[in-house]
Structure formats: structure tokens, C-alpha cells
Amino acid sequence: MFKNIWQILILIIITSFLALLQFSFISSLPSPFCQINLLLIVLIFTLFFLDFRTALISALIAGFWLDLMSFSFFGLYLIVFFICLFFAEWILKNLLTNRSFYSLLAIMTGITFFYNFLVATLFYIFSAEKLVFFLWQKSFWLTTAYQCLWSLLSAVILFNLAVLVSKRIKPFFLDKKSLV
């Protein structure tokens, strides 16, 4: 029981730190670098490599912090993170049956586009001034392209890092040495 509490506490601390890092540091970087969506990347990796429950807890914590600090309506990021995670879980269960490098690239690209579409749709629906529909704006497509590129780059790096680490760990746990 205490092990489970410590794991949840560590998850809360790490996710809170990443949410604060996303909001305070990454969003203030220059143009291509401010488009890194660290929380979405971490949520997809958590879903892909760990499990759905851990990803949902992380989405709850990250969405809470982003909603608390953003100037949009409270619940925007919680709603978007939950919908994206449920959609990603459905894709992983029904369409992408194996968890390979290519399925990670596909899920990263698809969910990043879906995330941007959902956020832009909710901003458009709940904004007071509806000047131009977001699909016709260059900034929407540029932001989506940058976020997809950053997600793909992080997927390449972190997936290969995970494979490298797991190859080093597997022989240690799987090799049984005979006593004779």
C-alpha cells in the first residue's frame, strides 16, 4: 500500500513539475521551440509504455495545472487531455495492435493533430469574437506542423532510448543460470 502511495506521489510531483515547466518556461521560448507540447508528449509516452490508468492520472494533474494557470475557461485542458487519451487508447486497442516504433509515430502525429484541432475548436466555440475560422488561419497549421515535428522528434529519441534501456535490462532479468 505504501509503495502505491509513493508511486502516485512521485507521479504527482513529476507531472506537476512538467506542467509548470510547460507553462512557465517552454511557452516563453522563441517561435519553433515554444511549440513543444511537453505534456502531450509525456502523456502519449505514458500511455504507450506504461498503462491507461497512469496516463489518466497524469492527464488529470497536468490538465488541472494548465487550467489553473491559463486564461481560458477552467476545464479546457482537462477535457482535451481526457478526450485525446481515450481516443489514443481506442486507436491503440483497435487499430494499432502492436506497439512498435511506427505505431508510436502514427499515434504521436494523429493525437497531436487531434489535440490542436480540439483546442482550436473549443477556443473558437467559447471565444467572444469569432473573426476567422481557425482552419483558414496560417497560425493554426504552422503550430500544428511544429508540434507534430517536435512530437515525432521526441518519439524517435525516446523510443530508441527506451529500447536501448530495455535491451540492457532484459538479459539481466530473463537469463536463468543453471546451478550445475
Secondary structure, 3 states (H helix, E strand, C coil): CHHHHHHHHHHHHHHHHHHHHHHHCHHHCCCCHHHCCHHHHHHHHHHHHCCHHHHHHHHHHHHHHHHHHCCCCCCHHHHHHHHHHHHHHHHHHHCCCCCCHHHHHHHHHHHHHHHHHHHHHHHHHHCCCCCCCHHHCHHHHHHHHHHHHHHHHHHHHHHHHHHHHHHHHHHHHHCCCCCC
